[in-house]
Amino acid sequence: MRASLIDAVSKVRAIVVKHNIQLVIVDSIGKARGGNPNDPEETLKLFNALRKIGAPSLIIDHMSKASLATPDGGTRCRSARFTRTTLRG
């Protein structure tokens, strides 16, 4: 998908309904959100779009090394609840 999820919510919802999709995986939150990554309003728009889709979602965010040093993973998702799991390999 080339558009943000916010812009494509109707199309995605139609696919979810048509194929009875039980889980939507978003990789990555930055591309799905679009807009300014530091604007909390953009993040709220993304989560509102996910609610409109009507299926549970797993959202993956790729974090910079600098953001790994902060307890909350940076500022991009402060307006939403999230669980941070860091995988190192």
URLIN-V185875 format. One line per field, one symbol per residue. phi: phi as a letter, one per 40 degrees, with the letter a starting at -180 (. if undefined). burial: # if it has 16 or more other C-alpha atoms within 10 Angstrom, else .. A space follows every 50 residues. Layout:
phi->???
burial->???
This chain:
phi->.ccccdcbdcccdccdcdbfccabbbbbcccccggccccccccccccccc cccgbdbbbbbcbccccccccbghbcbccbcabcbbbba
burial->...####.#..##..#.......#.#..######..#..#.##.###.## ..#.#.....#...........#..##............
